[in-house]
Amino acid sequence: GKNFTKSTAFIRHQLIHSGDKPYSCAACGQSFASSSNLTKHRRTHTGEKPYSCADCGKNFTHKSSLTKHLSVHSSEKSFTCRDCGKSFKTSTTLTIHCRIHTGEKLFPCAECGKNFTNSTKLIQHQLIHSGDKPYSCADCGKRFRSISNLLQHRPVHIGEKPFTCADCGKSFTRKGGLTQHRLLH
């Protein structure tokens, strides 16, 4: 039901339905229905990044990646949540945010079945099952499952005690230490 102005565009479109992939990558053998898709794929081998951000000079493999990146330079947040009014720079971040209100959790853990609102939270959770602790302290070598746990650990080495009891003035390196201390008052 789709109309085309050029016969070449029609022929290219027909490849979608036929399943033919006449364009092959010389490096890995993967095949593609269009030469443009092959060209984009080749960049994974060559590392070519022809699309450059005029604001910061960062380069991108795909034009769509550059377009998405440009929003970081804009202070404009044109995607607003209808439930709470919070605004976002991209529709993707708004969609992820809206799951807070809907309770929608589209990322299930294959190990235990627990569901998560985004892939980052799922990946973080999966470290519990694997036992991996990819973040290590440069001072003592202690390893942590999350960057936030590592950051909580850091004050131990620098003597920083940012959590202070309002009743007696005693300070603690961790919030948990202050919480336990408050039970004594």
C-alpha positions as CSV (number, residue, x, y, z in Angstrom):
1,G,0.0,0.0,0.0
2,K,3.0,2.3,0.1
3,N,3.7,4.7,-2.9
4,F,7.1,5.5,-4.3
5,T,8.2,8.4,-6.6
6,K,11.4,6.5,-7.9
7,S,11.6,2.9,-9.1
8,T,14.9,2.4,-7.3
9,A,13.2,3.3,-4.0
10,F,10.4,0.8,-4.8
11,I,13.0,-2.0,-5.6
12,R,14.9,-1.2,-2.4
13,H,11.6,-1.4,-0.5
14,Q,10.7,-4.8,-2.0
15,L,13.9,-6.2,-0.4
16,I,12.2,-5.8,3.0
17,H,9.4,-8.2,2.0
18,S,11.6,-10.7,0.1
19,G,14.1,-11.0,2.9
20,D,17.0,-10.7,0.4
21,K,20.2,-9.2,1.8
22,P,22.5,-8.6,-1.2
23,Y,25.0,-6.3,0.6
24,S,27.6,-8.2,2.6
25,C,30.3,-6.9,5.0
26,A,33.8,-8.0,3.9
27,A,35.0,-7.9,7.5
28,C,32.5,-10.2,9.2
29,G,30.1,-11.5,6.5
30,Q,26.9,-10.0,8.0
31,S,24.4,-9.2,5.2
32,F,22.1,-6.2,4.8
33,A,19.1,-5.3,2.6
34,S,20.4,-1.9,1.8
35,S,23.8,-0.4,1.0
36,S,23.2,2.4,3.5
37,N,22.8,-0.1,6.3
38,L,26.0,-1.8,5.2
39,T,27.8,1.6,5.3
40,K,26.5,2.2,8.8
41,H,27.6,-1.3,9.9
42,R,31.1,-0.9,8.5
43,R,31.7,1.9,11.0
44,T,31.6,-0.7,13.8
45,H,34.8,-2.2,12.3
46,T,36.5,1.0,11.2
47,G,35.6,3.2,14.2
48,E,34.7,6.0,11.8
49,K,32.5,8.7,13.4
50,P,31.6,11.1,10.6
51,Y,29.0,13.1,12.6
52,S,30.5,15.9,14.8
53,C,28.8,18.1,17.4
54,A,29.5,21.7,16.6
55,D,29.1,22.7,20.3
56,C,31.6,20.3,22.0
57,G,33.4,18.4,19.1
58,K,32.2,15.0,20.2
59,N,32.0,12.6,17.2
60,F,29.3,10.0,16.5
61,T,28.9,7.0,14.2
62,H,25.3,7.7,13.4
63,K,23.4,10.9,12.6
64,S,20.6,9.8,15.0
65,S,23.2,9.6,17.9
66,L,24.3,13.1,17.2
67,T,20.7,14.4,17.1
68,K,20.0,12.7,20.5
69,H,23.3,14.1,21.9
70,L,22.5,17.7,20.9
71,S,19.8,17.9,23.7
72,V,22.6,17.9,26.3
73,H,23.6,21.4,25.2
74,S,20.1,22.7,25.3
75,S,18.6,24.0,28.6
76,E,15.2,23.5,27.0
77,K,13.2,20.7,28.6
78,S,10.2,20.3,26.3
79,F,8.9,16.9,27.5
80,T,6.7,17.4,30.6
81,C,5.2,14.7,32.8
82,R,1.4,15.1,33.0
83,D,1.3,13.5,36.5
84,C,3.9,15.6,38.4
85,G,4.9,18.4,36.0
86,K,8.6,17.5,35.9
87,S,10.3,18.3,32.6
88,F,12.8,16.3,30.5
89,K,15.1,17.0,27.6
90,T,14.1,13.8,25.7
91,S,11.0,11.8,25.2
92,T,13.0,8.6,26.2
93,T,13.8,10.0,29.7
94,L,10.2,11.2,30.1
95,T,8.9,7.6,29.2
96,I,11.3,6.1,31.8
97,H,10.2,8.6,34.4
98,C,6.5,8.0,33.8
99,R,7.0,4.4,34.9
100,I,7.4,5.8,38.5
101,H,3.7,6.8,38.3
102,T,2.3,3.8,36.4
103,G,4.3,1.2,38.3
104,E,5.2,-0.3,34.9
105,K,8.3,-2.6,35.2
106,L,9.3,-3.9,31.8
107,F,12.7,-5.4,32.8
108,P,12.4,-8.7,34.6
109,C,15.3,-10.5,36.2
110,A,15.7,-14.0,34.5
111,E,17.2,-15.3,37.8
112,C,14.5,-14.4,40.3
113,G,11.6,-12.8,38.4
114,K,11.9,-9.4,40.1
115,N,10.9,-6.6,37.7
116,F,12.6,-3.2,37.2
117,T,11.6,0.1,35.6
118,N,14.8,0.4,33.5
119,S,17.7,-1.7,32.3
120,T,20.2,0.1,34.5
121,K,18.4,-1.0,37.7
122,L,18.1,-4.5,36.3
123,I,21.8,-4.8,35.6
124,Q,22.6,-3.4,39.0
125,H,20.3,-6.0,40.6
126,Q,21.8,-8.9,38.6
127,L,25.2,-8.3,40.3
128,I,23.5,-9.8,43.5
129,H,23.1,-13.1,41.7
130,S,26.5,-13.1,39.9
131,G,28.4,-12.0,43.0
132,D,30.3,-9.5,40.9
133,K,31.7,-6.4,42.5
134,P,33.1,-4.4,39.7
135,Y,33.9,-1.2,41.6
136,S,37.0,-1.2,43.8
137,C,38.5,1.3,46.2
138,A,41.8,2.7,45.0
139,D,43.0,3.1,48.7
140,C,42.3,-0.4,50.1
141,G,41.1,-2.6,47.3
142,K,37.7,-3.3,48.8
143,R,35.2,-4.1,46.1
144,F,31.6,-3.0,45.7
145,R,28.5,-3.9,43.6
146,S,27.6,-0.2,42.9
147,I,29.4,3.1,42.4
148,S,27.1,4.6,45.1
149,N,28.4,2.0,47.7
150,L,32.0,2.8,46.7
151,L,31.3,6.5,47.2
152,Q,29.7,5.8,50.6
153,H,32.9,4.0,51.6
154,R,35.4,6.8,50.5
155,P,35.0,9.0,53.6
156,V,36.6,6.1,55.7
157,H,40.0,7.0,54.0
158,I,39.8,10.7,54.1
159,G,38.6,11.1,57.6
160,E,35.5,12.9,56.5
161,K,32.5,12.6,58.8
162,P,29.6,14.4,57.1
163,F,26.8,12.9,59.2
164,T,26.4,14.8,62.5
165,C,24.0,14.2,65.4
166,A,21.9,17.3,66.0
167,D,21.5,16.3,69.7
168,C,25.1,15.8,70.8
169,G,27.3,16.9,67.8
170,K,29.0,13.5,67.3
171,S,29.9,12.8,63.7
172,F,29.9,9.7,61.6
173,T,31.3,8.6,58.2
174,R,28.1,6.8,57.2
175,K,24.4,7.7,57.5
176,G,23.7,4.3,58.9
177,G,26.1,5.0,61.8
178,L,24.3,8.2,62.6
179,T,20.9,6.4,62.4
180,Q,22.1,3.7,64.9
181,H,23.5,6.4,67.2
182,R,20.2,8.3,67.3
183,L,18.5,5.3,68.8
184,L,20.7,5.9,71.9
185,H,19.2,9.3,72.6
